Amino acid sequence: MNELDQGITVGALFGFVILLTLFEMYFSYAHDRKHYHGRDTLTNIYLMIAAFVINVLTKAGTFMLLDYVYHHYRLFQVKNIYLYWLVLILAQDLLYWLLHYTGHYVRFFWAMHVTHHSSPYFNLTTGFRSTVFEPLYRVFFYLPLAFMGFSAMDILFAYLVTQIYGNLVHTQTIGKLQPWFEYIFVTPSHHRVHHASNLRYLDKNMGMVLILWDRLFGTFQEEVPEEEIVYGLTKQPEDTGAVNIIFHEFKALIADAKKAPDFKNKVKYFLYPPGWSHDGSSQTAKTMQREMKQQKVA
């Protein structure tokens, strides 16, 4: 597949997402589902544009780094074209899981990723509420693909295609799908869990296309019918303006680090999961989930 074909494919898929979004928006308003809110949707679009601008500004550097590694340091080359794309998609999806996991378990990266989780609504435009600064560091997670013998253009194409799939699962319109599909692939049900602020759902279902990674690495959580999902953050910012949505967690992180008694603990605030505190005044989601399970057993 040449560059023109890849561009046409991505453009067509993105256009399909836009049409589905407009249909879901109409369906929500027509049936009074209240899945959309005007200002929230505009914020989603604003954040998407901000991320797009940074993507454009960093695209040349991203491409050159991947291309340089591919041409000078690739370790092998997959010759069979079908195996090539299969391995690329699987490897890229696994590395995305790692990128996403880092965004939830390292607070410095959570300060950037939090924008994507900040909406109390969940619909197809929520997928546009991008992690604005992710293009600045995403390439380093995908460098292994260049070492594995995948070209820069193909890596970027694979990412865009899987990203479009990831947009499609941001919906409440679709319930659970067939069990076999739910077991293998990320579905709207899985991703509703991911965007929930309920304690049992925090930091679960990190996959983009395959939910198998979460099942394998212990971050999977089923959507349970007896617990209504509450979307957004455990503590929503009072100022929901787009600029504050981007920077509010950085402000909180710096404020927490200033309280630390020494340099080592200051660094821990940046590298440890959200919720960690040097004095135990707050807890991580894992700690609270473990305590919740223990209370149920008792």
Disulfide bonds with the S-S distance in Angstrom:
none
